[in-house]
Amino acid sequence: MMRTEKSLRLEKIWRELAAESSKGVPLRTDFKAHHIPDLLPDFTVGKVTDTGVNVIMAGSNVIGRFSGEIAGQDYMQFIQEHQWPFMLAILHQVCECPAGICIQMESEYERGYMLRLEVTLLPVFDADGSSGFAIALSVPAPDKGVSLATPFLGEPKVADWQGPMDWIDLGAGIPDVGGASVIAQSAASN
C-alpha cells in the first residue's frame, strides 16, 4: 500500500520517541504540538476498552469532518455495529502486540460528502505507563479526493473500516493471534 508522507513521518516520530522510552513505546504526552504541528489537526488520541474507544482528543480537521467535538465520545458510535468486533480486534492488536496499522477507508459525513481516508494507528502508553491507548492520524488517502455521498444532510456519519490495510512492524512483529482471524476474514471479503 502506498502511504502518505504524513503517515510515514508520524511513524518516524513514533520510533524516535519509542527509542527514548524505557518501555519501548512512547507516552501519549510525548507527542508535543511542536513535534507535529502540521499533523495535529488530523491527530486523535483514544483509550481502547473491551467495548469501545473513548476519544480523548481530536484535532481540528477531525472535528471539522464530524461537524463537532468528538472528545469524550465513544468512537464506535460512528461505525456500523457489524464492524465493531473487527475494529476492536485491530485496536487490541495495535495496543497489545504492540504494532501499527495503516488502513485506507471510506467515511461518509452528515454534511453529505464521502472522504477516502488513510488512518494510521499506533500504540502509546499513558503517563502512568499503562497500555491500551492509541493515536490515529486521519488524512485523505493518496490520490483520493472528496466526493458527494448518497446520504442527505443530517443522516448519521459512518466509517467503513474494511478497506486495504498494512500492518507496521514496530519491533514486536506483526499480530497473528486473536483478532487476526477477524482481520483476515474482513480483508478477504473485500
C-alpha positions in Angstrom: 0.0 0.0 0.0 1.3 3.4 -0.8 1.3 5.5 2.4 1.2 9.3 2.6 4.2 11.3 3.7 2.4 12.3 6.8 1.8 8.7 7.8 5.4 7.8 7.3 6.6 10.9 9.2 4.3 10.0 12.2 5.8 6.5 12.2 9.3 8.0 12.2 8.5 10.3 15.1 6.9 7.4 17.0 10.0 5.3 16.5 12.3 8.1 17.7 10.2 8.6 20.8 10.0 4.9 21.4 13.8 4.6 21.3 13.9 7.2 24.1 11.3 5.3 26.2 12.3 2.7 28.8 9.2 0.7 27.8 9.9 0.8 24.0 6.5 2.6 23.4 6.2 6.3 23.7 3.8 8.0 26.2 0.8 9.8 24.6 2.1 13.0 26.3 5.4 12.6 24.4 3.6 13.9 21.2 4.0 17.6 21.8 2.4 20.1 19.4 5.8 21.4 18.4 6.8 17.9 17.2 3.8 17.5 15.0 2.4 21.0 14.1 1.1 20.0 10.7 -0.1 16.6 11.9 -2.0 17.9 14.9 -5.2 18.9 13.0 -5.6 15.3 11.8 -4.5 13.7 15.1 -6.7 11.7 17.5 -5.9 10.0 20.8 -8.2 7.3 22.2 -8.4 4.9 25.1 -9.3 1.4 23.9 -11.6 -0.6 26.2 -13.2 -4.0 25.8 -16.3 -2.5 24.2 -15.2 0.8 22.6 -12.8 3.6 22.1 -13.1 6.7 24.4 -11.9 9.7 22.3 -9.6 11.8 24.5 -8.5 14.4 22.0 -9.3 15.1 18.3 -7.6 17.6 16.1 -9.4 20.5 14.3 -9.7 18.7 10.9 -11.2 15.6 12.6 -13.6 17.8 14.5 -14.5 19.6 11.2 -15.2 16.3 9.4 -17.6 15.3 12.2 -19.2 18.8 12.4 -18.5 18.9 16.1 -16.3 17.9 19.0 -16.0 14.2 19.5 -13.7 14.2 22.6 -15.4 12.3 25.4 -17.5 10.2 23.0 -17.2 6.6 22.1 -15.8 6.3 18.5 -17.8 3.1 18.0 -21.0 5.2 17.5 -19.6 6.2 14.1 -19.0 2.6 12.9 -21.7 0.2 11.8 -22.3 -2.3 14.5 -21.4 -5.3 12.4 -17.8 -3.8 12.2 -17.3 -3.4 16.0 -15.6 -6.8 16.5 -13.3 -6.1 13.6 -12.4 -2.6 14.7 -11.9 -3.7 18.4 -9.7 -6.6 17.3 -7.5 -4.3 15.3 -7.1 -1.8 18.1 -6.4 -4.5 20.7 -3.7 -5.9 18.4 -2.2 -2.5 18.0 -2.1 -1.9 21.7 -1.1 -5.4 22.9 1.5 -6.5 20.3 2.4 -3.6 20.0 2.2 -2.9 16.3 0.9 -0.2 14.0 -1.5 -0.4 11.1 -2.4 1.8 8.2 -5.9 1.4 6.7 -7.4 3.1 3.7 -11.1 3.5 4.4 -14.2 5.4 3.3 -16.1 7.7 5.6 -19.5 9.4 5.0 -20.3 12.5 6.8 -23.6 14.1 7.7 -22.8 17.2 5.6 -23.3 15.0 2.5 -19.9 14.0 1.4 -17.6 11.0 1.3 -13.9 11.0 2.0 -11.4 8.3 1.4 -9.1 8.4 4.4 -5.8 6.9 5.3 -5.8 6.1 9.0 -2.5 5.3 10.7 -2.9 3.7 14.2 0.0 3.5 16.6 0.1 2.4 20.3 1.0 4.7 23.1 1.2 4.4 26.9 -0.5 6.7 29.5 1.7 8.8 31.8 1.5 6.0 34.5 2.8 3.5 32.0 -0.5 1.8 31.3 -1.2 0.5 27.8 -4.5 0.5 25.9 -4.1 3.9 24.3 -3.8 4.6 20.6 -3.0 7.6 18.4 -4.5 7.9 15.0 -3.6 10.1 12.1 -6.5 10.5 9.6 -5.6 12.2 6.3 -7.0 12.0 2.8 -5.7 8.8 1.2 -3.2 9.2 -1.6 -4.7 10.1 -5.0 -8.2 10.2 -3.4 -10.5 13.1 -3.1 -13.8 14.2 -1.7 -16.9 13.1 -3.4 -20.6 13.6 -2.8 -22.1 10.8 -0.8 -25.6 9.5 -1.3 -26.9 10.3 2.3 -28.7 13.6 2.8 -27.7 16.2 5.3 -28.5 15.0 8.8 -28.0 11.3 8.3 -25.5 9.5 10.6 -21.8 9.6 10.0 -20.4 6.2 9.0 -16.8 5.0 8.8 -16.2 1.8 6.8 -13.1 0.2 8.3 -12.9 -2.7 5.8 -10.5 -1.1 3.3 -7.0 -2.1 2.3 -4.6 -2.3 5.3 -1.0 -3.0 6.1 0.5 -3.8 9.5 3.5 -1.8 10.6 6.1 -3.8 12.5 7.3 -1.7 15.4 9.8 -4.2 16.6 7.4 -6.8 18.2 6.4 -8.4 14.9 3.0 -8.5 13.2 0.0 -9.7 15.1 -1.1 -13.3 14.2 -3.4 -14.3 17.1 -6.8 -13.2 18.5 -8.3 -10.6 16.2 -6.1 -11.6 13.2 -8.6 -14.1 12.0 -11.3 -11.4 12.1 -8.9 -9.1 10.2 -8.1 -11.8 7.6 -11.7 -12.6 7.1 -12.6 -9.0 6.6 -9.7 -8.3 4.2 -10.6 -11.4 2.2 -14.2 -10.2 1.8 -13.1 -7.0 0.0 
